[in-house]
């Protein structure tokens, strides 16, 4: 969870830097570089979420609980 919050903070910081540089650099702003960086951060965040879900399912199974059954109650 801490790592996910750190990634969220990194994404917010990147957006702040992007806005600032976009304003100050105008036409010279490397938009593509910032888009790629944001995509990399998103990929890492998705990886973190996938691993968290995988580990949670493993823990539930080890405790004798069915992760699929519990997952259905989240959205209802």
C-alpha positions in Angstrom: 0.0 0.0 0.0 2.8 2.4 0.8 4.4 1.7 -2.6 1.1 2.5 -4.4 0.7 5.8 -2.5 4.3 6.6 -3.5 3.5 6.0 -7.1 0.4 8.2 -6.9 2.5 10.9 -5.4 5.1 10.6 -8.1 2.3 10.9 -10.7 1.0 14.1 -9.1 4.5 15.5 -8.9 5.1 14.7 -12.5 1.9 16.5 -13.4 3.0 19.5 -11.4 6.4 19.7 -13.1 4.7 19.2 -16.5 2.3 22.1 -15.9 5.1 24.4 -14.7 7.5 23.6 -17.6 4.7 23.7 -20.2 4.0 27.3 -19.0 7.6 28.5 -18.9 9.0 26.7 -22.0 6.0 27.0 -24.3 7.0 25.6 -27.7 10.2 23.9 -26.4 8.4 21.7 -23.9 9.1 18.0 -24.5 5.5 16.8 -24.3 6.3 13.3 -25.7 8.9 12.7 -22.9 6.4 13.6 -20.2 3.7 11.4 -21.8 6.1 8.5 -21.8 7.1 9.1 -18.2 3.4 9.2 -17.2 2.8 5.9 -19.1 5.7 4.3 -17.3 4.3 5.4 -13.9 0.9 4.0 -14.9 2.5 0.7 -15.8 4.2 0.4 -12.5 1.0 1.4 -10.6 -0.9 -1.4 -12.5 1.9 -3.9 -11.7 1.6 -2.9 -8.0 -2.2 -3.4 -8.0 -1.9 -6.8 -9.8 0.6 -8.0 -7.3 -1.5 -6.8 -4.4 -4.5 -8.6 -5.7 -2.5 -11.8 -6.3 -1.0 -11.7 -2.8 -4.4 -11.0 -1.2 -5.9 -14.0 -3.0 -3.0 -16.2 -1.8 -3.5 -15.1 1.8 -7.2 -15.7 1.7 -6.7 -19.1 0.1 -4.2 -20.0 2.8 -6.8 -19.0 5.4 -9.4 -21.2 3.8 -11.4 -18.4 2.2 -12.5 -18.2 -1.5 -11.2 -14.9 -2.9 -13.7 -15.1 -5.8 -16.6 -15.3 -3.4 -15.4 -12.3 -1.3 -14.6 -10.3 -4.4 -18.2 -10.3 -5.5 -19.3 -8.6 -2.3 -17.0 -5.6 -3.0 -19.2 -4.2 -5.8 -22.6 -5.0 -4.3 
